[in-house]
Amino acid sequence: MADNEKQPNNEEASPLLHQPKSQPTTPPDTPEFLLGWTADGLPLGHGSVVGQPMGRAPWNSSICACLGQNDHFCSSDLEVCLLGSVAPCVLYGSNVERLGSAPGTFANHCLPYSGLYVIGNSCFGWNCLAPWFSYPSRTAIRRRFNLEGTCEALNRSCGCCGSILEDEVHREQCESACDLATHVFCHVCALCQEGRELRRRLPHPGFNAQPVLVMIPPGEQTMGRQT
């Protein structure tokens, strides 16, 4: 009996082997925007691997970097810039499809966007309706990958908006309003920034490449005759 008590429990010793059995202290009816999000899309209440919440990271590229960066994604960045300039409906549908990867996602978002795009340009002379339909995708990307919003970026660069960041509810409301304003006033640039971010983080759902195991036969063996 004493020997059993002295044996270490490997499952309890390594927190990487299983999820903690204790339930989070946050009430189940707490809204998501009160918790924040980690890089895995989980609330900050879950914590990271070592039990500490993860800080928000900046976007991979700025909203004005339309041509992208000079790296191995350069050709993809040029494609994103071309789609955003010529066919923003296709770029928006591709972004949501890559983010959601559900059947019919592209058509369910590209077609309504195209209708709002045509109505806005025909009746008002500019694309003023489609951004109201597309801006939730920016909020979803920011939450899923734990990216900093406009208020946090301004606070990091110039020190303003600090009072807004102190309250989680006000911060998320402000960030959602900034997502909408970004899509309304910088719509094409916002779509391109989101496209570059998603292409660096997520593979396209239609790309189902499987790793191939190549077996190399052993070299020819010869037996030498002893003299």
C-alpha positions in Angstrom: 0.0 0.0 0.0 2.8 2.3 0.8 4.6 1.5 -2.4 1.6 2.4 -4.4 1.3 5.8 -2.7 5.0 6.5 -3.5 4.7 5.8 -7.2 4.5 9.0 -9.2 1.5 9.6 -11.3 2.8 10.4 -14.8 -0.5 11.7 -16.0 -0.6 14.3 -13.2 3.1 15.1 -13.5 2.8 16.3 -17.2 0.2 18.9 -17.9 0.7 18.3 -21.7 -0.8 14.9 -21.6 -4.4 15.9 -20.7 -6.6 18.8 -20.1 -7.2 19.9 -16.5 -10.2 18.3 -14.9 -11.2 21.4 -13.0 -13.9 23.5 -14.6 -13.2 27.1 -15.4 -14.3 29.5 -12.7 -16.0 31.7 -15.3 -19.8 31.3 -15.3 -21.1 29.4 -18.4 -23.3 32.4 -19.5 -20.4 34.8 -19.6 -20.1 36.4 -23.1 -17.1 35.6 -25.2 -16.0 39.2 -25.4 -15.5 39.3 -21.7 -12.8 36.6 -21.8 -10.6 37.4 -24.8 -9.1 34.8 -27.1 -5.9 32.8 -27.4 -4.1 31.7 -30.6 -6.2 28.5 -30.6 -9.4 30.4 -30.5 -10.0 29.6 -26.8 -10.9 32.1 -24.2 -8.1 33.5 -22.1 -9.7 32.0 -19.1 -8.3 28.6 -20.3 -4.8 30.0 -20.1 -1.8 28.8 -22.1 0.2 25.6 -21.7 2.0 27.0 -18.7 -1.2 28.4 -17.2 -0.7 32.0 -18.3 -2.8 33.9 -20.7 -1.2 34.7 -24.1 -0.6 38.2 -25.2 -2.1 39.6 -28.4 0.2 39.7 -31.4 0.3 42.3 -34.2 -0.8 41.5 -37.7 1.7 39.9 -40.0 1.6 42.9 -42.4 0.2 46.4 -42.1 -3.0 47.5 -43.8 -1.0 49.6 -46.3 1.3 46.9 -47.4 -0.8 46.1 -50.5 2.1 44.3 -52.3 2.9 42.2 -49.3 6.4 41.2 -48.2 9.5 40.0 -50.1 9.4 36.4 -48.8 8.2 33.0 -50.0 4.6 34.3 -49.9 5.4 37.1 -52.4 3.5 35.6 -55.3 0.5 34.9 -53.1 0.6 38.5 -51.9 0.5 39.7 -55.5 -2.4 37.5 -56.2 -4.3 38.9 -53.1 -3.6 42.4 -54.3 -4.9 41.6 -57.8 -8.0 40.0 -56.5 -8.7 42.8 -54.1 -8.4 45.4 -56.9 -10.3 43.6 -59.6 -12.7 41.1 -57.8 -13.1 41.8 -54.1 -16.0 39.5 -54.0 -13.7 36.6 -54.9 -11.1 37.6 -52.4 -13.7 37.9 -49.6 -15.2 34.5 -50.4 -11.8 32.9 -50.5 -10.9 34.5 -47.1 -14.1 33.2 -45.5 -13.7 29.8 -47.1 -10.2 29.5 -45.8 -11.3 30.6 -42.3 -14.4 28.4 -42.1 -13.6 25.5 -44.5 -17.3 24.4 -44.6 -19.0 23.2 -47.8 -20.6 26.0 -49.7 -18.9 28.7 -47.7 -17.5 30.5 -50.7 -20.8 30.7 -52.6 -22.8 31.7 -49.5 -20.5 34.7 -49.0 -19.3 35.6 -52.4 -22.8 35.8 -54.0 -24.4 38.1 -51.3 -21.3 40.2 -51.4 -21.6 40.6 -55.1 -25.2 41.6 -54.9 -24.5 44.3 -52.3 -21.5 45.4 -54.3 -23.7 46.0 -57.4 -26.5 47.7 -55.5 -24.1 50.0 -53.7 -22.2 51.1 -56.8 -25.4 51.4 -58.8 -27.5 53.4 -56.3 -24.8 55.3 -54.3 -21.8 55.4 -56.7 -19.5 53.5 -54.4 -19.2 50.2 -52.5 -21.0 51.3 -49.3 -23.1 48.2 -48.5 -20.8 45.3 -48.9 -18.5 46.4 -46.0 -21.3 46.0 -43.6 -21.7 42.4 -44.7 -18.0 41.6 -44.7 -16.5 43.2 -41.6 -17.4 40.3 -39.2 -14.7 38.3 -41.0 -12.1 40.7 -39.7 -13.4 40.3 -36.2 -13.3 36.5 -36.5 -9.7 36.6 -37.8 -8.7 38.9 -34.9 -10.3 36.6 -32.3 -9.2 33.3 -33.7 -5.5 34.2 -34.0 -5.4 36.5 -31.0 -4.4 39.6 -33.0 -4.4 43.0 -31.6 -7.1 45.5 -32.7 -6.9 49.1 -33.8 -7.2 50.5 -30.3 -4.4 48.2 -29.0 -2.2 49.1 -32.0 -2.7 52.8 -31.3 -2.0 52.4 -27.6 1.2 50.5 -28.5 2.4 53.1 -31.0 1.3 56.4 -29.5 0.0 55.6 -26.0 -3.6 56.7 -26.5 -6.8 54.6 -26.0 -5.4 53.3 -22.7 -8.6 53.9 -20.8 -10.6 51.9 -23.3 -8.3 48.9 -22.9 -8.8 48.7 -19.2 -12.4 47.5 -19.6 -12.8 44.3 -21.6 -16.4 45.0 -22.6 -15.6 48.6 -23.9 -12.5 47.4 -25.6 -14.2 44.7 -27.6 -17.0 47.1 -28.5 -14.5 49.6 -29.7 -12.5 47.0 -31.6 -15.6 45.8 -33.4 -16.5 49.4 -34.3 -13.0 49.8 -35.6 -13.3 46.7 -37.7 -16.4 48.1 -39.3 -14.8 51.5 -39.9 -11.7 49.8 -41.4 -13.9 47.9 -43.9 -16.0 51.0 -44.7 -13.2 53.4 -45.3 -10.3 51.1 -46.3 -12.3 48.2 -47.6 -10.0 46.8 -50.3 -6.9 47.2 -48.1 -8.6 45.5 -45.2 -9.6 42.5 -47.4 -6.0 42.2 -48.7 -4.5 42.4 -45.2 -6.9 39.6 -44.1 -6.1 37.5 -47.1 -2.3 37.8 -46.5 -2.8 36.9 -42.8 -4.9 33.8 -43.6 -2.6 32.5 -46.3 0.3 32.6 -43.9 -1.6 30.9 -41.2 -4.1 28.4 -42.8 -3.8 26.1 -45.8 -6.7 26.3 -48.3 -9.3 23.7 -47.4 -9.2 22.3 -51.0 -5.5 21.4 -50.6 -5.5 17.9 -49.2 -2.0 16.9 -49.8 -0.8 13.8 -47.9 2.8 13.1 -47.0 4.4 10.4 -49.1 6.8 7.9 -47.6 9.5 7.1 -50.0 11.3 3.8 -49.5 14.9 3.7 -50.7 16.1 0.2 -51.4 19.4 -0.7 -49.9 22.5 -0.7 -52.1 23.8 -3.8 -53.7 25.9 -5.9 -51.3 28.8 -8.1 -52.3 30.8 -10.6 -50.4 34.5 -10.5 -50.8 36.5 -13.7 -51.0 39.2 -14.1 -48.4 42.6 -15.2 -49.8 
